[in-house]
Amino acid sequence: MSSISESRGQGGETHQTGGEALTTNHGVPISDNQNSLRAGSRGPTLLEDFVLREKIFHFDHERIPERIVHARGSGAHGYFECTDPIPELTRAGVLANPGKTPVFVRFSTVAGGAGSVDTPRDVRGFAVKFYTEEGNWDLVGNNIPVFFIQDAIKFPDLIHSVKMESDKGYPQAASAHDTFWDFVSLMPESMHMIMWAMSDRGIPRSLRMIEGFGVHTFRLVNAEGKSTFVKFHWKPRLGLQSQVWNEAVKTAGANQDYHRQDLWEAIEAGDFPEWDLAIQTFDAEWAEKQPYDVLDATKLIPEEDIPVRIVGKLVLDRNPDNFFAETEQVAFLPTNVVPGIDFTDDPLLQGRLFSYLDTQKSRLGTTNFHQIPVNAPKCPMHNFQRDGMMQMAVPKGRANYEPNSLDQAGEDPGPRESEQGFATVKSMTDLGNQPDQKLRVRSEKFADHYSQARLFYRSQTDVEQRHIADAITFELSKVGLGHVIQRILGHLRVIDEDLAAMVAEGLAEDLPEAAKPFREPIDMAPSDALSIAKSAKYTMKGRKVGILIGQSGDQSKADALKSALEAEGATVELIAKERGRAEAQLAGSPSVLYDAVALVLGEEDGRKMAKYKPAIDFVSDAFAHAKAIGTDGAAQPLLDAAGVEKDEGVVDLDPAGFVKAASRRYYAREEALW
C-alpha cells in the first residue's frame, strides 16, 4: 500500500494523494474531492460539475425503505454443521448428510425502526439463510415459539397497533400504549404470546443467549416421499440469560447498540456464538390426539411430550464486511425451501409465504434482489427469468422460454425440469381437512386461547412469575383507556387468579369478572423447558465482567481476578475513574454493561468514591440488578453509600470464589429492593 501525502489548498483545505486513485462511479479519476467547480473563487457552482452531481445524487438515494417490521437488525456469517443426519426423515442434503453449510443470520427487534435501541421489551427475530447445494433455505423465525395471531389476515392490524400511534408518532419501539393493548384485549388468541413477551424472554441479555424457533409446523419429506411433521428449535450453547427491566432501560441509555456491539465484539475476539439445531417430529396420528391444533401458531408442543433431537450446530464466525450491503440488504423468504422440506397449512405461515416476496421486491426496488451477493445462492442457478431493473446477469443465446427445440439446431436450449427437484406433498387431508369447500373459518381446536398461556405462566419460577406481573403492570400503567385495562385483567383471571390479583394491585384496579372463554381451558403439566431459570447454565463463557480499580487499588488483585475469569471464558474490562490506567472510564461504563463487577480499591479510594455519584450508581445498580459484586473491606464506604447489604452474591476478592459467584444472578434481593 502506497503512503498517503497531504497538502493544503488555497483555502487551507486538506488534499490527500498517493493512495489508490479516487474515481467517479464510471471510473474517471478525480483530481479534487474538496471543492465544487465554480465560476471564479467566489462565484456560483456550475452545473457542468459532474463530480459534484454524481456524488450528491448518489448520496440522495443511499437509503432504501426500511423493513416495516424487524427494521433494526444485526447479522453475521457462519456455518451450519449437520452432526446427526436424518435421511430417514428428509432428503434435504443439509439435514440428510454430514457436513458444513455456509449461512448468514440476522437477529432483530420487531416493533422499532432502524434507529431504535437494542434493548426494548420486544420479540427478537432469528432468521437463518442456509446456502445449500440444492438452493437457499431460509428458516425465518423468532426467539419465541408462538405468535400473537393465528391467521395472517390479522398481521397488518397487529403491527399497526404496536407501532407508533398514528396521530402522535410515538411511542417508538414499545408496546406500552393504548392501541396495542386495545387490540390484544380483543384478541384472546394473543394471550399465550403476551405471557412470553412480558416474561424475561422479552429483554434478553445478549443475542448470543436467545433461543430461536421456526414457530410454525413444517414438513420433512424423505426420498420415498414420506412426510413427517417438524418443529425447529435453536438452542444457545451459552444458555439463556435475560436482563431485568430497570437494567434494560438503563442499558438503552448507556449503549443503544448494546446487542449489536456485543455480537460483533464476541465474533471479533474469536468467541464464536453457537446454537444446536433441534427438532421435534411427529405424525398426523399423534397430532390428532392433542388438545390443540399443531397448525395453530399460537401453540407449542411441550418438550416433555416430544423431546427435541439435536441434529446439528450453528456457528457464527465472521462479521459482515459491510452493514448495508449484507445485514440491511439480506432478504429472507419463508418460500425459500429445498427438496425435502415443505410447508403445512398453518394459516399464518400461508400468509407469510405470499407477503415476504412482495415486501422484499418493494424494499429492495427490483425483482432481481436475489442477485445481491448476500442473497444469491452459492449453488448453480439456471432459469428463464429475464431482464428487470438492476439485472446483473448476462444470459447468452436466445433460449428464454421452454419447451423449445433449439438443441436440434445446435443451440443451447437452456435448463429443464429435474426429477430430483422440489415436489409439494400432495396430501391435504392428513390432519382431517376436507378441501371440498371454500370457507372463511378456523379449526375448532384453534378456539382454546388460554390453556397454553396458563401452561407457560405456571411453568415459571416465583421470580419469573413476578417479573411477568411487573411487566404487565408497567405496560398497562401506560394505557389511558380504563376499559382496556379491565378487559386485560379479565383475561388474566382465566390464565391465573394470582397473576390477575398482582397486576390489579399494582394498578390499584378492582378485579372485573373473568373473561368468558369460547372454549374452556385445560390444565397442562408444567414444562421446565419454558423457564429460563429452570434450565439456566451457570457459566462464565460469553459473560463480561467489569473490574473497578482505584488509584491505590492493588493491581495484583485485579490481575489475578482477570486471569481467573478469562480462564473460564469471560471477557474482562478494567475500569477506572480516569481512563489512563484502565480500558474504560467509570462515568462512561455503568454496571449495566457487565454481568458482574469487582471493586479493587484502596482505603482512600473507598472513601472518595463513596461521594462520587458514578461510582455509587455503578455499585447500586449492580446490586439492584441481582449481579455478583466482588469486594473487600476497603470498599465498605462505597458499599454503604450504594445501599449494598451483604448476601451470597456479595463476595470477597478470592478469584475462585468470585468466579463461582459471578456465573449467576441473585434475584432474592428484588423483593426488598423493588
N, C-alpha and C positions, 0 to 999 in steps of 0.2 A: 504494500500500500504506500503510495507516494505521500510525502509530507505536505501539509497544508501551510500556505503562506498567507499573510494578511497585509492589506494596505488600506489607506484611507482615501475616500473620495473627496470631492470639492466641498461637500457639506459636512465632512467628518464621519460619514457613514463607513461601516466596515465592509470591505470586499475580501473574499477568500478565494484563492486559486490553488491549483496544484493537485487536486484530487481527481476522481472520475468526473468527466465533463457533465455538467448540468445541461439538460436539453428540454425542449418542448415535448409534448406528448407524441409529436411526429418525428422526433429525433434531431431537430435543429439545435445546435449548440447555442447556449445563451451566454452573452458576454457581460451582462449587467442584470443582476436579480434584485437590486436595491432601489432602482429608480425607474419610474414610468417615463415614456418618451414624451417630451414637452416641446412646445414652440417657444424656445428660449428658456433660460434657467428659472424664470418666474412666470412662465406662460401656461396656457391651458394644456391638458393632456390630449394627445392626438389619437383619433380613432384607429389609425393605422398600426398602433402598438399591439401586434398580435400576441406578444408575450404576456402583456398585462391582461388582454381579453381572455386568453385561454386559461390563465391562472385563476382569474376571478370567476369566470363562468364555471370552471370545474369545481371550485370551492362552493359556489352557489348550489351545486347539485350533489354534494358529497353525502348528504343524508338521504336515507331511504325511509319509507314509513316503518315505524317500529311495530312489533307484534302487538296485536290487540290484547292478548294475554301472554304471559311469560316473556315480557319485554326485557326485563333485567336478567341477564344470564351470565354464566361463567363456563368456560369449556376447556377441554383438554383432550389430547390424543393418547392412545394406548393400545392395548390388545386384549382380546378375549381368548382364553385357552380352554379348550374342551378337555376336561380331565376324566370324565366318566361318560364316554359316548353312549348314546341311546338309539342305535339303529333300529331296535325293535319297536320304537315309538315314532321315529321320524326319519325321512330320507334327506332332510336338510343337512348338507355336509358340515355346516358349522356346529351342529349338535350330534351328528352321527359318526363323525370321525375325530380322532385325537388331533390336536394341533392348534396353532395360533391364528387368529383372525384380527386384522387391524380394525380399530374402532375410533370414533370421535364421540365424546359425551358432552352434553350440555345440561347444566343444572340451572334452575331459575326460580324466581318468585313468580307469583301468578298475577296479583292484582295491580301492583305498582308499575309505573313507567320505567323506561330505561335508565333514568337518572335518580330513581328512588334508592332507598337504603337496602342493605343486605339482610337486616335482622328484624323485619316486621313479623307479627304473627300472621302466618300465611302457609299455604301449601307450597311445597317445593317440587318443581318439575325435575324429572330424572329421565332424560332421553338418550338413547344409545343408538348410534348408527354403526352397524356391522358391515364392513366392506368384504363380503364373502366372495368365494369363487363362482357363486351362482347368482350374483347380483347383490344389491344393497338390501339389508333387512333392518328396519327401524323399529325398535321397541320403545314406544313413546309413552312413558308413564309418569308417576308421581311418587313422592315419599310416603304416601298414604294409600292403602289398598282399595279404598272405596271412594265414591264421589257424591256430590250434593244432589244429583238428579238422576233419574232413570232413563229419560228419553232426551235425545239430542235437540228436540224441538224447543226445550226449555233453556238451552245453553245461552242464547242471547239475553234472555230475561235474567238469568243468574248473573252473568257478567255485567250487564247494565246496573244491576242492583248493588254489586260490590264495588264497582268503580266509583270514582269521584261523583258526588251528586251533581246532576246535570245543570242545575241552576247555580250552585255555589262554586263548583270547580274544586271542591275538597270534600273529605279528607283523601290524601294520597296514600296509596298502599296500606289501606286499613279497612277492616270490616266493621269497626265500631261506630256505626252510624245508622240512621233511620232506615234507609232503603234496603240495605242488606237484611237486617233483622226482620223487617216487614215481610220481605219475600220469603225467607226461610220459615217464618212463623206460619205461613200459609202453605208450606210445602213439607208436610211431616216426613216425607222420604229423605229430607236433608238431615234429620236428627242424628243418624249414625255418624255422618261426616262431621257434624257440629262437634260431637264428642271428641273426635280425633283432632280437629283443627284447634279446639280450645284446650287440648292437652299439651304436654310438653313437646309433642311431635311438631307443633306449630312454630316453635322457636329453637331450632337446632343450634348446637354449639359450633358445628362445622359441617360443611358439605361432605367431608370425608367420614362423617359419623351419622349418616342417614341411611335408612333402608330405601329401596326402590321397589316399585310394583308395576306390573303391566296393567293393573286394575281390572281389565276385562278377562273373561274366559275366552281362550283361543283354542285352536285345534292343532294337534300334531298328526301328521299323516305319514305312514311308513311306506316302504317300497311296494307293498302289496295293496296299498290303498286303504288300509285300516285307519280309522280316525280315533284319536283319543283326546279328550278334553284336557286343557292345561291352564294353570295359573303360574305366572312368572314372578319370582322374587329376587331382589338383590340384597344380600346380607353383608354389611360392612365388617371387615376383619378387625377394625379398630373398636367395634362395638358402637352402641347407640349412646349419644350424650346430648343433652339439651342445656339451654340457659334457663334462668328464672326470669320472670317478666321485667323486673326492675333492672336487671343486668342487661337484657336485650335492648331496653330503651336507652340506657346509658352507652351501650356499645355503638348504637346508631350515631350518637353524638361524637364519640371518640374516634370512630373509624367507620364511615358509611360503606366502605368496601371490605369490611371485615372478612366475610366468607370468601370473596374473590381473592383477596391477598393471601389468606390462609391456604387456599388450594394452590395458588401459584408458588408460594414460598416452599411448601412441602415438596412439590414436584422438583423445583429447582435444587433443593437440598438432597434429592435422591430418596426422600421419604415417600415413596410412591403409594398413593391410596389404592386399596384393594377391596374387592367385593367378591363374594361367592354368588354364582347364579344357581338358584334353587328352583325346583318345580314341584307343583302338586298336580298329579294326574289322576283322572277318574273317567268312568264311562257313563253312558246315559242311564243305565240301570241304577247306579249309585246316586246320580244326580236327582232322579225322580223320587227317591225316598227321602230327600231332605225337606225340612220345613220351609226352606227359602228357595228361590229360583237362582240357579247358577248363571243365568243371563242377566241378572239384576246387578248393575254396577254399584248399587248402594249396599251390597252384601259381600261378605268374605267367607272363606272356608277356614274354620279354625284349624290350626296346625295339629291340634290334638286329634282331630278327626282324620285328617290326611297329613301325615308328617311330610316335610319338604325333603326332597332328594337333591343333593348338590351335584351338579353336572359340569361345572367349570368355574373359572375365576376371571374377573375383570381387573386389569392393572392399568392405571393412568401414569404414564412415564414421560410425557413430553408436553410442554406448554405450547399454545398456539404461537406461530411466528408473527401473526398479525390479528388483532382482536376483530376488526371489522371483516376482513376477508374470510375469516373462519368462524368465530363464535357468533358473529352477527349474521353472516350470510348462510350459515348452515340451515338447511331446510329438512325437517323431519316429516315423514308421511307415514301414518299407520298403514296405508296401502302398500308400502314397500315391504313385501314379504317374499320369501323364496320358496321353491318347491319343497314341500314337507311341512310347511307352516300355513295355516289357513284361519279364516275368521269364523265367528259364530254369529248368531242373530241377535246378540245384545243390541238393543235399540240405541244406546248411547254410542257404542262402537260403530254401528252402521252410519250414524250421522257424521262421526269423525272421518270415516272413510271418504266422504264427499267433501267435507269442509277444508281439510288440510291442503289438498292440492289447489283449491281455489285461492286460499289465503296466501300460499307461497307465491303463486303467479302474480297476485296483486302486490304483494310486498316487495318482491324482487324484480318486478317490472317486465318479466319475459317468460314465455313458455319454455325457454332454454335454460332455466335456472339449474337444471341437472348437470349442465356443463361446467358450472363453477367448481373449481378443484375440490373443495371440501364436500361437495355433493356428488361428484362424479364417481361412478363405480370403478373399482380397480380391476375388474374383470372385463373381457371384451364386450362391447355393446354395439349391436347392429340392428337397425330398423329402417323404416321408410319415412319416419317423421322428418320434415324438411323445413328449412328457412325459419322465419320468425325473427323477432327483434333479438339482437346480440347473438346471432348464430356464430359459433366459433369453429364448428366442424366444416371440412371441405370435402363433401362426398364426391366420388369420382363416378363417371359413367352416367347413363340415363335411366337406370333402373330405380325408379322411385315409387313403384307400385308392385303389387303381386296379387294374383298369379301373373307370371309373364313367361314367355318362351325365348327370352333373349339369349339364353345359353345355346340355343340351336343356331344362332347366328355368330357364335364365338364370343359373345359378350358376357360380362359378369352379370348374372341375374339377380344378385343380392341375396340376403338371408331368407331362410324358410322356417316353418314351424318345426318344433323339436318334440320328439316323443317323450323326452325327459323334462319337458317344460312344465310350468305351473299348471295344475289342474284343480279346479274347485271341487270340494267334497259335494257329492250330489245330494245327499240326504237332507231333507228339510223336515223330517218327521221324527228324528231320533230322540227329541225331547218332548214328544207329544203334540207337536204343532200340526195343525190341519190347514195347509195353504190353499184351501179351495174357496176362500172368501177374502175380500178386501175389507179390513176392519181398522178403525182407529180405537184400539183397546189395548189394555195391558194384561199380562198374565195375572190370574187371581193371586198367585204367590207373591207378586210384587206388592201386595197391599199391606204386608206386615212391615211397619215402619219403625217399630220400637224395640223389637227383641234384640237385635244386634247392637243397637245403641246402649241398651241395658247391659248386654254382654261385655262391651268394651269398658264401660264405666266400672262395672263390678269386678273386672279383671285387674284394675289398677290398685296400687298400694294406697294406704291412707293419705300419704303425702301427695301422690299423683292425683287422687280424687280432690284433695283440697285445691290443688293448682287448677283443675278444671273448673271448680266452683268459683275460684277467684277470677279466672279469665272471663267466664260468662258474666260475672258481676261487673267487672270492669267494662266489658263491651256494652252491656245493657245500660250502664250508667251514662253512656254517651247517646243513648236513644231518647229522643224527646217525645215519642208517641206512647202514651201510657197504655193504650190498648194492646200495643205490640208486646210490651213487657209482660203484660198479663197473659197474653197468648203463649209466649215462650215458657212462662212459669207453668202453664197448664201442660205443655209438652213434657217439661222436666218432671212433673209429678208422675207421669206414666213411666218414665225411664227409671227414676229412683226418688223416693219421697225425701230422703235425707239431702240429696243434691238440691232438690227444689227448695227445701227449707233453708239451706245455707245461702243460696242465691237471694231468696226473698228477704232474709235477714240483712244481708249486705246492702240491699237496695231500700230497706225499710218499706217493703211492699207486703200487702196482705196476699196470702196464697189464694188463687182462684180455684175453681173446680178443675179437676184433672181433665185433660183433653179426652175426647171420645174416640178411641182407635177404630178405624174401619175394620181392622182385623185384630183380635185380641193377641197381645204379645205373649211369648212363652219365656220361661227362664231357661237359659242355656248355661251349660257348665262353664265356669270362668276359664280363660286361656292365658297362661303365663306369658306366652309369646307376644301378647298385646301390650305388655307392660315393659317400659324401658328399665325400670328399677329391678324387676324380677329377672331380667336377662342381662344385667349390666356386666361389663368386663372391667375389672379393676386393674388397669394397666397404665403405664406412663407413655406407651407408644402413641405418637401423634399428639401428645399433650404439650403445652407450653407453660413454663414456669418463669416468673419474674423474681429476681433476687435484688432487693433494695439494699445497697451498700452505702454506708455513711462515710464521711471524711475520715473518721477514726475507726471505721469498721475493720475487722480482721480479714484481710484479703485471703488468707489461707483457708478460713472457714468457707468463704464464698467459693473458692476454687474446689474445695472438697465436695461441697453440695453440687456444684456444676458437674463435676466428673461423675458423681454417683447418679445423678439424674440422666445425664447423657448416655451412660452405660445401659440404662433401662429404656432408651428410645425417646426420651423427652428432648424438646428444644428449650434452651435456657437463654434468658436475656438478662444481663446485668443492668441495673437502673440506678441512677444517682441524681441528686438534686442538680448538679452541674454535669452535663453530659461528658465533659472532658475525660473523666476516669471510668466511663461505662459506655454501654451501647445505646442506651436510651435515657432521655431526661424524664425525671419524675413527673413534672407538670404535664407532659405530653404522653405519658404512658400509664393511664389509670389501670387499676387491677382488673377491670372488666376484660382486658385483653389477654388475661392469663388464666390458667386453670388452677393454679396455686401460687402462693407467694411466700418468700422468706425474707426476714429482716436481719441483716448483718450490720449492726450498729455499735458504735462506741457509746460510753456513758454520756458524753456531751451531745452526740447525735440524737440520742433518745430524748433528751430534754429540749433540744432545739426543734426537733421535728414534731414534738407534741404541741407546738404553737404554729406549725406550718400546715395550712389547710390542704394542699395537695397530698401531703403525707397522711394526714388524718383521714381524708377521703379514700386514699389508697387502701388503708387498713380496714376502715369501717365497711367499705363496700365488699372487700374480700370476705369479711366475716358475715355480713348480711347475705351474701350470695352463696353461703354454705361451703366456702373453699377452705382448704387447709392453709394454716399460717405457721411457718417455722420461725421461732423467735428465741430470745434468751433474756436474761434479766435487764440488760442494757436498754431494751426496747420497751420496758414496762411503762414509762411515762407516755409513750406514744399509744400503747395499747389502751391505757386508761382514758386518754383523750378521745380515742376512737370507740369507746364503749365495748371493748372486747372482753368477754368473760371466758375463763379457761374451760375448755371441753376437750373431747377426744380428738378434735381436729386442730387444736392449738397445741403444737408440739415443740420440743426443743430442736436445736440445730444439728442433732446427730444425723448424719447423712442417711443411714439405713432407715431410721425411724421416720424421717421426713419423707423419703421416697415412698414408703408404705402409706403414709397418711395422705400424700398428695394425689394418690391414684383414685380418690373418691370424693364425694361431697357429703356434707353433714347437715341434712335437712331438718334435724331435730331442733336446730336453732330457730327455724322460721316461726314456730308457734309463739315464741316470746317476742320476736322482732316485728312480725307483721300482723 
